[in-house]
Amino acid sequence: MDKKWLPLTITLGVAGVAVVTASVWPDNVEKPPLPQSLCHGALSRETAQLIDDGQGGEISTDEWESKGKTTDYAVFRGCVVRRANPYDDNDYPRKIYKLVIADTRSEPSDKKGSVPLGSGFTGWARPDLAEVTLPAGCPARMGSTAPYIRVWLDVPSQDEENLARLEAKRPVDADIALRNNVTVMREVATRLTKRYDCAG
């Protein structure tokens, strides 16, 4: 090889390695693991992602906690579950549903058109809403003097009035949405009761 071409050959070779390294390295970065306990420990990630608006996308949560205006309203924890837009990483994740854990003096009651959550649970579910009341020992264990701790669920994409106003179809069949809501609320009650050791 002619010696006058040697430096250029080495330079190109090194540049080529640099380009390859730059394109491969980001894919090898280990991403932090996704949280497996969501909504103040009330839901597992697997169950939390059962409720959907038909568009999919990775789930994330906004969680908060605050106290009410009176001493009896000592427990108020909220969680909004969102999903990323699968077609645009820059879009702000869309709201899928809200879960609120709060103490109350109101006795449990059913909602029109709802179905019970099943044996061992005090609560009901519809495709758009659901509610469960935790066992009697939970308020005190959670720091409240109120007689009840209630968890309620709101799924906007299943709201019949909103769907009628928009002349839109349900994104998920009502029976599927109802079944998913029941599963979510049963897990909420089970996990919170175990976490605060307030069964029975």
N, CA and C of each residue as an Amber inpcrd file, in Angstrom:
protein
   600
   0.8550000  -1.1990000   0.0000000   0.0000000   0.0000000   0.0000000
   0.8810000   1.2360000   0.0000000   0.5020000   2.2430000  -0.7690000
   1.2300000   3.5020000  -0.8290000   1.1030000   4.2030000   0.5230000
   2.2330000   4.5830000   1.1160000   2.2200000   5.1440000   2.4580000
   1.4240000   6.4290000   2.5760000   1.2840000   7.2000000   1.4780000
   0.5600000   8.4740000   1.5850000  -0.9310000   8.2770000   1.8240000
  -1.4780000   7.0690000   1.5920000  -2.8990000   6.8050000   1.8370000
  -3.1650000   6.2220000   3.2240000  -2.1020000   5.8350000   3.9110000
  -2.2800000   5.1570000   5.1910000  -3.0060000   5.9920000   6.2540000
  -2.6510000   7.2310000   6.5140000  -3.3720000   8.0190000   7.5400000
  -4.8570000   8.1530000   7.2500000  -5.2100000   8.3400000   5.9940000
  -6.6140000   8.4780000   5.6250000  -7.3770000   7.1880000   5.9020000
  -6.7570000   6.0610000   5.6080000  -7.3970000   4.7690000   5.8470000
  -7.6820000   4.5730000   7.3390000  -6.7110000   4.9130000   8.1820000
  -6.8830000   4.7530000   9.6310000  -7.9760000   5.6790000  10.1440000
  -7.9750000   6.9250000   9.6410000  -8.9770000   7.8940000  10.0750000
 -10.3830000   7.4300000   9.7380000 -10.5780000   6.9470000   8.5440000
 -11.8900000   6.4550000   8.1320000 -12.3090000   5.2510000   8.9550000
 -11.3430000   4.3930000   9.2590000 -11.6550000   3.2120000  10.0520000
 -12.1310000   3.5750000  11.4400000 -11.4540000   4.5100000  12.0720000
 -11.8350000   4.9440000  13.4150000 -13.1940000   5.6440000  13.3840000
 -13.4180000   6.4690000  12.3780000 -14.7040000   7.1670000  12.2420000
 -15.8380000   6.1700000  12.0860000 -15.5680000   5.1150000  11.3120000
 -16.5980000   4.0950000  11.1140000 -16.9730000   3.4180000  12.4110000
 -16.0040000   3.1100000  13.2410000 -16.2670000   2.4900000  14.5390000
 -17.0750000   3.4190000  15.4160000 -16.7490000   4.7110000  15.3880000
 -17.4600000   5.6860000  16.2140000 -18.9290000   5.7600000  15.8380000
 -19.2080000   5.7250000  14.5500000 -20.5920000   5.8010000  14.0860000
 -21.3720000   4.5760000  14.5430000 -20.7750000   3.4000000  14.3900000
 -21.4380000   2.1670000  14.7920000 -21.7080000   2.1720000  16.2960000
 -20.7180000   2.5950000  17.0640000 -20.8820000   2.6280000  18.5220000
 -22.0080000   3.5690000  18.9210000 -22.0900000   4.7350000  18.3000000
 -23.1130000   5.7240000  18.6400000 -24.5130000   5.2100000  18.3370000
 -24.6530000   4.4080000  17.2800000 -25.9880000   3.9360000  16.9040000
 -26.4430000   2.7470000  17.7370000 -25.4840000   1.9810000  18.3030000
 -25.8330000   0.7890000  19.0610000 -25.9910000   1.0890000  20.5520000
 -25.1910000   1.9850000  21.0970000 -25.1440000   2.2090000  22.5430000
 -26.4830000   2.5460000  23.1850000 -27.3220000   3.4460000  22.6330000
 -28.5840000   3.7700000  23.3050000 -29.5030000   2.5640000  23.4820000
 -29.4860000   1.6320000  22.5510000 -30.3290000   0.4520000  22.6470000
 -29.8810000  -0.4800000  23.7720000 -28.6100000  -0.3360000  24.1720000
 -28.0870000  -1.2100000  25.2110000 -28.2440000  -0.6230000  26.6170000
 -28.7690000   0.6080000  26.6890000 -28.9590000   1.2350000  27.9990000
 -30.0940000   0.5280000  28.7210000 -29.8390000   0.1400000  29.9530000
 -30.8470000  -0.5830000  30.7270000 -31.8650000   0.4080000  31.2870000
 -33.1260000   0.2350000  30.9070000 -34.1790000   1.1310000  31.3740000
 -34.5910000   0.7420000  32.7890000 -34.9960000   1.7340000  33.5910000
 -35.4390000   1.3990000  34.9530000 -36.6950000   0.5450000  34.9050000
 -36.8490000  -0.3920000  35.8180000 -38.0300000  -1.2640000  35.8040000
 -39.3030000  -0.4790000  36.0830000 -40.3870000  -0.8800000  35.4600000
 -41.6700000  -0.2240000  35.6830000 -42.2020000  -0.6090000  37.0630000
 -42.8560000   0.3260000  37.7500000 -43.4110000  -0.0040000  39.0740000
 -44.5030000  -1.0580000  38.9450000 -44.5090000  -2.0130000  39.8480000
 -45.4970000  -3.0920000  39.8060000 -46.6490000  -2.8640000  40.7780000
 -46.5310000  -1.8330000  41.6170000 -47.5910000  -1.4880000  42.5590000
 -48.0050000  -0.0500000  42.2960000 -49.2800000   0.1520000  41.9800000
 -49.7590000   1.4670000  41.5650000 -50.8980000   1.9460000  42.4610000
 -51.2060000   3.2330000  42.3390000 -52.3510000   3.8350000  43.0360000
 -52.2920000   3.5950000  44.5380000 -51.1830000   4.0450000  45.1560000
 -50.9960000   3.9310000  46.6000000 -51.0430000   2.4710000  47.0710000
 -50.5740000   1.5630000  46.2250000 -50.5370000   0.1480000  46.5700000
 -51.8500000  -0.5860000  46.3800000 -52.8460000   0.1110000  45.8110000
 -54.1700000  -0.5060000  45.6650000 -54.2570000  -1.4500000  44.4720000
 -53.3740000  -1.3010000  43.4970000 -53.4620000  -2.1070000  42.2780000
 -52.1030000  -2.6320000  41.8430000 -52.1030000  -3.8260000  41.2940000
 -50.9290000  -4.3320000  40.6100000 -50.9450000  -3.7570000  39.2030000
 -49.7900000  -3.6710000  38.5810000 -49.7320000  -3.1420000  37.2100000
 -50.5790000  -3.9930000  36.2650000 -50.5460000  -5.2930000  36.4540000
 -51.3020000  -6.2020000  35.5850000 -52.7920000  -5.8960000  35.6270000
 -53.3480000  -5.7260000  36.8250000 -54.7730000  -5.4440000  36.9490000
 -55.0960000  -4.0190000  36.5340000 -54.2110000  -3.0850000  36.8470000
 -54.4490000  -1.6780000  36.5110000 -54.6290000  -1.4710000  35.0150000
 -53.9530000  -2.2770000  34.2000000 -54.0480000  -2.0670000  32.7640000
 -55.1950000  -2.8370000  32.1030000 -56.0420000  -3.4800000  32.9120000
 -57.2320000  -4.1270000  32.3490000 -58.1820000  -3.0920000  31.7400000
 -58.3230000  -1.9500000  32.4150000 -59.2470000  -0.9190000  31.9410000
 -58.5730000  -0.1200000  30.8450000 -59.2210000  -0.0470000  29.6930000
 -58.6290000   0.6050000  28.5270000 -59.7080000   1.3520000  27.7600000
 -59.2800000   2.2430000  26.8850000 -60.2170000   2.9460000  26.0160000
 -60.1450000   2.4250000  24.5830000 -59.5490000   1.2350000  24.4510000
 -59.4760000   0.6090000  23.1380000 -58.2700000   0.9960000  22.3000000
 -57.4180000   1.8930000  22.8170000 -56.2810000   2.3670000  22.0280000
 -54.9330000   1.8610000  22.5170000 -54.9210000   1.2100000  23.6870000
 -53.6740000   0.6580000  24.1940000 -52.6910000   1.7230000  24.6420000
 -51.4100000   1.3510000  24.7140000 -50.3620000   2.2610000  25.1690000
 -49.9170000   1.9220000  26.5770000 -48.6620000   2.1820000  26.8800000
 -48.1020000   1.9090000  28.1950000 -48.7850000   2.7570000  29.2620000
 -49.0490000   2.1500000  30.4290000 -49.7420000   2.8910000  31.4850000
 -48.7580000   3.6080000  32.4080000 -49.2420000   4.6980000  32.9720000
 -48.5120000   5.4340000  33.9980000 -49.5610000   6.0120000  34.9430000
 -49.1340000   6.5380000  36.0850000 -50.0980000   7.0740000  37.0410000
 -49.6680000   8.4300000  37.5800000 -50.6380000   9.2440000  37.9100000
 -50.4390000  10.4640000  38.7030000 -51.1120000  10.1840000  40.0440000
 -50.3440000  10.2090000  41.1090000 -50.8920000   9.8930000  42.4220000
 -50.7440000  11.0980000  43.3510000 -51.7280000  11.3160000  44.2040000
 -51.6520000  12.4180000  45.1550000 -52.3370000  12.0250000  46.4510000
 -52.0900000  12.8190000  47.4660000 -52.6930000  12.5740000  48.7730000
 -52.8990000  13.9140000  49.4560000 -54.0810000  14.1150000  50.0370000
 -54.3540000  15.3570000  50.7550000 -55.3920000  15.0980000  51.8250000
 -55.5510000  16.0600000  52.7300000 -56.5500000  15.9460000  53.7820000
 -57.7090000  16.8760000  53.4900000 -58.8770000  16.4770000  53.9510000
 -60.0640000  17.2790000  53.7080000 -60.1720000  18.4640000  54.6480000
 -61.3250000  19.0980000  54.6340000 -61.5210000  20.3370000  55.3990000
 -61.8760000  20.0950000  56.8600000 -62.2390000  18.8710000  57.2170000
 -62.5780000  18.5720000  58.6060000 -61.6570000  17.4790000  59.1280000
 -61.6220000  17.3310000  60.4510000 -60.7440000  16.3170000  61.0420000
 -61.2250000  14.9060000  60.7130000 -62.5190000  14.7630000  60.4290000
 -63.0460000  13.4380000  60.0980000 -62.6520000  12.9950000  58.6910000
 -62.3450000  13.9740000  57.8550000 -62.0110000  13.6570000  56.4740000
 -60.4940000  13.5420000  56.3550000 -59.9490000  12.5500000  57.0300000
 -58.4960000  12.4350000  57.1580000 -57.8320000  11.6530000  56.0330000
 -58.6070000  10.8550000  55.3250000 -58.0430000  10.0340000  54.2550000
 -58.5790000  10.4910000  52.9010000 -57.6940000  10.9250000  52.0480000
 -58.0980000  11.2870000  50.6860000 -56.8960000  11.0840000  49.7820000
 -56.9200000   9.9900000  49.0400000 -55.8180000   9.6470000  48.1500000
 -56.3780000   9.3850000  46.7680000 -55.7550000   9.9800000  45.7950000
 -56.2460000   9.8320000  44.4340000 -55.1840000   9.3010000  43.4990000
 -55.6550000   8.7980000  42.3860000 -54.7630000   8.2210000  41.3880000
 -55.4350000   8.3180000  40.0220000 -54.7640000   8.9200000  39.0760000
 -55.2420000   8.9330000  37.6950000 -54.3490000   8.0000000  36.8940000
 -54.9570000   7.0540000  36.2070000 -54.2130000   6.1170000  35.3710000
 -54.2740000   6.6170000  33.9360000 -53.1150000   6.7310000  33.3200000
 -53.0200000   7.2450000  31.9520000 -52.3930000   6.2020000  31.0350000
 -52.5710000   6.4220000  29.7410000 -51.9030000   5.5820000  28.7420000
 -51.2090000   6.4700000  27.7210000 -50.0160000   6.0400000  27.3320000
 -49.2700000   6.7710000  26.3170000 -49.8950000   6.5450000  24.9480000
 -49.8230000   7.5700000  24.1180000 -50.2730000   7.4160000  22.7390000
 -49.2870000   6.5180000  22.0170000 -49.7090000   5.3520000  21.5290000
 -48.7540000   4.4150000  20.9170000 -48.1590000   4.9040000  19.6030000
 -48.7340000   5.9660000  19.0240000 -48.2580000   6.4320000  17.7180000
 -47.4460000   7.7100000  17.8040000 -47.3710000   8.3340000  18.9920000
 -46.6630000   9.5990000  19.1250000 -46.1020000   9.7110000  20.5380000
 -44.7960000   9.5420000  20.6740000 -44.1640000   9.5600000  21.9910000
 -44.2220000  10.9340000  22.6550000 -44.4750000  11.9800000  21.8820000
 -44.4720000  13.3230000  22.4330000 -45.8240000  13.7360000  23.0000000
 -46.8570000  12.9840000  22.7020000 -48.1810000  13.3100000  23.2170000
 -48.2320000  13.1030000  24.7260000 -48.9370000  14.0040000  25.4300000
 -49.1350000  13.8110000  26.8580000 -50.0570000  12.6150000  27.0520000
 -49.7120000  11.6860000  27.9460000 -50.5560000  10.4930000  28.1290000
 -52.0070000  10.8700000  28.4090000 -52.9230000  10.1260000  27.8220000
 -54.3510000  10.4310000  27.9730000 -54.9080000   9.7670000  29.2310000
 -55.8730000  10.4110000  29.8560000 -56.4870000   9.8840000  31.0700000
 -57.4020000   8.7210000  30.7160000 -57.2550000   7.6170000  31.4410000
 -58.0940000   6.4420000  31.2350000 -59.1290000   6.3190000  32.3500000
 -58.6950000   6.4290000  33.5910000 -59.6490000   6.3860000  34.6960000
 -59.0560000   6.9990000  35.9540000 -59.9250000   7.2640000  36.9180000
 -59.5110000   7.8270000  38.2010000 -59.9660000   6.9010000  39.3160000
 -59.1030000   6.7420000  40.3080000 -59.4110000   5.9370000  41.4840000
 -59.1930000   6.8220000  42.7120000 -60.1850000   6.8910000  43.5940000
 -60.0780000   7.7290000  44.7920000 -60.3640000   6.8890000  46.0250000
 -59.4910000   7.0130000  47.0320000 -59.6480000   6.3430000  48.3200000
 -59.9600000   7.4340000  49.3360000 -61.1200000   7.3770000  49.9780000
 -61.5000000   8.4540000  50.8880000 -62.3760000   7.9400000  52.0240000
 -62.2740000   8.6050000  53.1740000 -63.1630000   8.2460000  54.2600000
 -64.4920000   8.9900000  54.1160000 -65.5440000   8.4230000  54.6750000
 -66.8780000   9.0030000  54.5240000 -67.7850000   8.5580000  55.6720000
 -68.8030000   9.3530000  55.9430000 -69.8060000   8.9890000  56.9440000
 -71.0600000   8.4130000  56.2750000 -71.0840000   8.4130000  54.9520000
 -72.2490000   7.8830000  54.2310000 -72.2200000   6.3630000  54.1930000
 -73.3420000   5.7500000  54.4890000 -73.4270000   4.2930000  54.4430000
 -73.3590000   3.8020000  52.9990000 -72.8440000   2.5960000  52.8060000
 -72.7730000   2.0370000  51.4490000 -74.1630000   1.9250000  50.8260000
 -74.2460000   2.2140000  49.5500000 -75.5120000   2.0630000  48.8210000
 -75.1970000   1.7080000  47.3760000 -76.1730000   1.0780000  46.7150000
 -75.9720000   0.6630000  45.3310000 -76.3370000   1.7770000  44.3560000
 -75.7870000   1.7120000  43.1620000 -76.0880000   2.6620000  42.0990000
 -77.0360000   2.0020000  41.1060000 -77.9300000   2.7810000  40.5570000
 -78.8830000   2.2480000  39.5890000 -78.1500000   1.6010000  38.4130000
 -78.6040000   0.4030000  38.0450000 -78.0070000  -0.3000000  36.9050000
 -76.6990000  -0.9940000  37.2100000 -76.3620000  -1.1090000  38.4950000
 -75.0790000  -1.7130000  38.8570000 -75.2430000  -3.1820000  39.2300000
 -74.1050000  -3.8710000  39.3080000 -74.0860000  -5.2650000  39.7560000
 -73.1820000  -5.3480000  40.9830000 -73.4600000  -6.2530000  41.9310000
 -72.6090000  -6.3860000  43.1210000 -71.2290000  -6.9320000  42.7550000
 -70.2590000  -6.6450000  43.6150000 -68.8890000  -7.1050000  43.3630000
 -68.6950000  -8.5740000  43.6880000 -69.6390000  -9.1480000  44.4060000
 -69.5460000 -10.5700000  44.7090000 -69.3310000 -10.8250000  46.1860000
 -69.3890000 -12.0760000  46.5530000 -69.2880000 -12.4930000  47.9480000
 -68.0030000 -11.9890000  48.6060000 -68.1600000 -11.4310000  49.8090000
 -67.0070000 -10.9500000  50.5510000 -66.6640000  -9.5000000  50.3000000
 -67.3990000  -8.8330000  49.4110000 -67.1060000  -7.4470000  49.0720000
 -68.3730000  -6.6020000  49.1660000 -68.2660000  -5.4190000  49.7430000
 -69.3850000  -4.4880000  49.8160000 -69.1750000  -3.4270000  48.7580000
 -69.9140000  -3.5410000  47.6610000 -69.7380000  -2.5860000  46.5860000
 -70.4650000  -3.0030000  45.3320000 -70.3130000  -2.2130000  44.2970000
 -71.0300000  -2.4270000  43.0420000 -70.1820000  -1.9240000  41.8800000
 -70.6100000  -2.2800000  40.6800000 -69.8840000  -1.8270000  39.4930000
 -70.8350000  -1.6270000  38.3230000 -70.5000000  -0.6620000  37.5000000
 -71.1080000  -0.4340000  36.1950000 -69.9520000  -0.2690000  35.2110000
 -70.2180000  -0.2070000  33.9170000 -69.1100000  -0.0170000  32.9700000
 -68.3550000   1.2990000  33.1640000 -69.0560000   2.3310000  33.6750000
 -68.4270000   3.6500000  33.8090000 -68.0290000   4.0080000  35.2390000
 -68.6230000   3.3690000  36.2160000 -68.3710000   3.6810000  37.6210000
 -68.3210000   2.4120000  38.4510000 -67.6380000   2.4900000  39.5860000
 -67.6260000   1.3680000  40.5300000 -67.2550000   1.9060000  41.9020000
 -67.6150000   1.1250000  42.9170000 -67.3630000   1.5580000  44.2850000
 -67.2160000   0.3430000  45.1920000 -66.3080000   0.4490000  46.1630000
 -66.1660000  -0.6110000  47.1560000 -65.9020000   0.0250000  48.5150000
 -66.5150000  -0.5270000  49.5610000 -66.3020000  -0.0630000  50.9290000
 -65.4170000  -1.0780000  51.6420000 -64.3530000  -0.5940000  52.2550000
 -63.4160000  -1.4850000  52.9370000 -64.0180000  -1.9850000  54.2490000
 -63.4870000  -3.0720000  54.8000000 -64.0070000  -3.6180000  56.0600000
 -64.0120000  -2.5870000  57.1910000 -64.8290000  -2.8520000  58.2010000
 -65.0650000  -1.8960000  59.2930000 -63.8070000  -1.5040000  60.0570000
 -62.8160000  -2.3700000  60.1040000 -61.5990000  -2.0490000  60.8440000
 -60.6400000  -1.1240000  60.1130000 -60.8790000  -0.8450000  58.8420000
 -59.9210000  -0.0870000  58.0350000 -59.8150000   1.4040000  58.3570000
 -60.9270000   2.1140000  58.6240000 -60.7850000   3.5530000  58.8890000
 -59.7770000   3.8650000  59.9900000 -59.9050000   3.2100000  61.1310000
 -58.9900000   3.4760000  62.2410000 -57.5520000   3.1330000  61.8810000
 -57.3530000   2.0210000  61.1820000 -55.9980000   1.6070000  60.7880000
 -55.3950000   2.5650000  59.7690000 -56.2470000   3.2900000  59.0460000
 -55.7750000   4.2380000  58.0370000 -55.7410000   5.6660000  58.5640000
 -56.0750000   5.8430000  59.8530000 -55.9560000   7.1550000  60.4710000
 -57.1920000   8.0250000  60.4230000 -58.3720000   7.4100000  60.3080000
 -59.6100000   8.1770000  60.2260000 -60.5590000   7.8250000  61.3700000
 -61.3570000   8.8200000  61.7690000 -62.4030000   8.5660000  62.7600000
 -63.7590000   8.3690000  62.0950000 -63.8010000   8.4710000  60.7760000
 -65.0460000   8.2360000  60.0350000 -65.3760000   6.7420000  60.0590000
 -66.6390000   6.3810000  59.8830000 -67.0100000   4.9560000  59.9670000
 -66.6590000   4.1340000  58.7300000 -66.4050000   4.7980000  57.5950000
 -66.1740000   4.0350000  56.3650000 -64.9970000   4.5950000  55.5610000
 -64.3200000   3.6750000  54.8780000 -63.3500000   4.0390000  53.8460000
 -63.9050000   3.4960000  52.5380000 -64.1110000   4.3770000  51.6100000
 -64.6940000   3.9690000  50.3310000 -63.7190000   4.2660000  49.2000000
 -63.6860000   3.3810000  48.2260000 -62.8720000   3.5810000  47.0320000
 -63.8150000   3.6330000  45.8440000 -63.6930000   4.6930000  45.0430000
 -64.5570000   4.7580000  43.8620000 -63.7340000   4.9330000  42.5970000
 -64.3130000   4.4370000  41.5370000 -63.6670000   4.3780000  40.2260000
 -64.5100000   5.1090000  39.2000000 -63.8730000   5.9100000  38.3670000
 -64.5600000   6.6660000  37.3160000 -63.8580000   6.4090000  35.9860000
 -64.6130000   5.8700000  35.0160000 -64.0590000   5.5510000  33.6960000
 -64.7750000   6.4150000  32.6530000 -64.2380000   7.5850000  32.3070000
 -64.9210000   8.5330000  31.4190000 -65.2960000   7.9860000  30.0480000
 -64.4630000   7.1100000  29.4910000 -64.7280000   6.6090000  28.1360000
 -65.9670000   5.7270000  28.0680000 -66.5000000   5.3220000  29.2320000
 -67.6930000   4.4690000  29.2660000 -68.9400000   5.2450000  29.7040000
 -68.8230000   6.5470000  29.8870000 -69.9480000   7.3740000  30.3320000
 -71.0130000   7.4570000  29.2310000 -72.1980000   6.9040000  29.5050000
 -73.2480000   6.8350000  28.4840000 -73.7040000   8.2080000  28.0150000
 -73.8650000   9.1490000  28.9400000 -74.3060000  10.4920000  28.5640000
 -73.2930000  11.1670000  27.6540000 -72.0250000  11.0170000  27.9830000
 -70.9690000  11.6120000  27.1670000 -70.9050000  10.9560000  25.7950000
 -71.0450000   9.6390000  25.7580000 -71.0330000   8.9280000  24.4770000
 -72.1990000   9.3590000  23.5990000 -73.3760000   9.5270000  24.2060000
 -74.5590000   9.9590000  23.4480000 -74.3660000  11.3650000  22.9070000
 -73.7930000  12.2570000  23.7200000 -73.5750000  13.6290000  23.2890000
 -72.5960000  13.6940000  22.1110000 -71.5870000  12.8400000  22.1550000
 -70.5840000  12.8110000  21.0800000 -71.0030000  11.9280000  19.9100000
 -72.1600000  11.2430000  20.0810000 -72.6260000  10.2760000  19.0770000
 -71.5280000   9.2630000  18.7730000 -70.9170000   8.7820000  19.8320000
 -69.7990000   7.8400000  19.7040000 -70.1720000   6.4720000  20.2570000
 -69.5190000   5.4590000  19.7290000 -69.7210000   4.0970000  20.2190000
 -68.7890000   3.8250000  21.3910000 -69.1480000   2.8440000  22.2000000
 -68.2750000   2.4590000  23.3040000 -66.9350000   1.9560000  22.7450000
 -65.8280000   2.4120000  23.3050000 -64.5270000   1.9330000  22.8210000
 -64.2680000   0.4770000  23.2000000 -64.9140000   0.0240000  24.2850000
 -64.8120000  -1.3610000  24.7550000 -66.2180000  -1.8180000  25.0910000
 -66.5490000  -3.0370000  24.7180000 -67.8840000  -3.5730000  24.9830000
 -68.2510000  -3.4210000  26.4560000 -69.5060000  -3.0550000  26.7180000
 -69.9630000  -2.7790000  28.0790000 -69.7600000  -3.9750000  29.0130000
 -70.0060000  -5.1840000  28.5250000 -69.8300000  -6.3720000  29.3660000
 -68.3750000  -6.5660000  29.7800000 -67.4680000  -6.3000000  28.8390000
 -66.0360000  -6.4190000  29.1360000 -65.6220000  -5.3340000  30.1310000
 -66.0870000  -4.1110000  29.8850000 -65.7640000  -2.9990000  30.7850000
 -66.2720000  -3.2760000  32.1950000 -67.4900000  -3.8070000  32.2880000
 -68.0720000  -4.1250000  33.5910000 -67.2500000  -5.1920000  34.3040000
 -66.9030000  -6.2480000  33.5900000 -66.1200000  -7.3400000  34.1780000
 -64.7520000  -6.8350000  34.6550000 -64.1150000  -5.9790000  33.8620000
 -62.8190000  -5.4290000  34.2570000 -62.9320000  -4.5500000  35.5010000
 -63.9950000  -3.7500000  35.5630000 -64.1870000  -2.8820000  36.7260000
 -64.3890000  -3.7040000  38.0040000 -65.1370000  -4.7960000  37.8970000
 -65.3420000  -5.6740000  39.0470000 -63.9990000  -6.2450000  39.5120000
 -63.1950000  -6.7060000  38.5700000 -61.8860000  -7.2730000  38.9010000
 -61.0020000  -6.2400000  39.5780000 -60.9870000  -5.0280000  39.0400000
 -60.1720000  -3.9580000  39.6090000 -60.6020000  -3.6480000  41.0390000
 -61.8980000  -3.5060000  41.2790000 -62.3600000  -3.1340000  42.6050000
 -62.1690000  -4.2470000  43.6320000 -62.3060000  -5.4770000  43.2080000
 -62.0490000  -6.5880000  44.1180000 -60.5680000  -6.6170000  44.5200000
 -59.6810000  -6.3360000  43.5700000 -58.2640000  -6.3050000  43.9210000
 -57.9550000  -5.1160000  44.8180000 -58.5530000  -3.9640000  44.5400000
 -58.3530000  -2.7850000  45.3810000 -58.6880000  -3.1080000  46.8370000
 -59.8700000  -3.6790000  47.0580000 -60.2970000  -4.0020000  48.4170000
 -59.3680000  -5.0290000  49.0630000 -58.9820000  -6.0380000  48.3120000
 -58.1150000  -7.0960000  48.8410000 -56.7430000  -6.5570000  49.2200000
 -56.1410000  -5.7710000  48.3510000 -54.7890000  -5.2710000  48.5940000
 -54.7540000  -4.2500000  49.7370000 -55.7290000  -3.3420000  49.7640000
 -55.7420000  -2.3380000  50.8250000 -56.0370000  -2.9770000  52.1840000
 -56.9420000  -3.9490000  52.2160000 -57.2480000  -4.6470000  53.4650000
 -56.0310000  -5.3770000  53.9910000 -55.2800000  -5.9950000  53.1000000
 -54.0720000  -6.6950000  53.5110000 -52.9960000  -5.7110000  53.9450000
 -52.8530000  -4.6120000  53.1940000 -51.8150000  -3.6270000  53.5110000
 -52.0120000  -3.0150000  54.8920000 -53.2760000  -2.7180000  55.2460000
 -53.5470000  -2.0830000  56.5390000 -53.9910000  -3.0840000  57.6080000
 -53.9660000  -4.3520000  57.2540000 -54.2950000  -5.4290000  58.1930000
 -55.6190000  -5.1520000  58.9110000 -56.6490000  -4.9320000  58.0980000
 -57.9410000  -4.5390000  58.6880000 -59.0880000  -5.4200000  58.2070000
 -58.8300000  -6.6960000  57.9670000 -59.8840000  -7.6060000  57.5390000
 -60.8510000  -7.8720000  58.6790000 -62.1250000  -8.1270000  58.3160000
 -63.1160000  -8.5170000  59.3070000 -63.6610000  -7.3560000  60.1290000
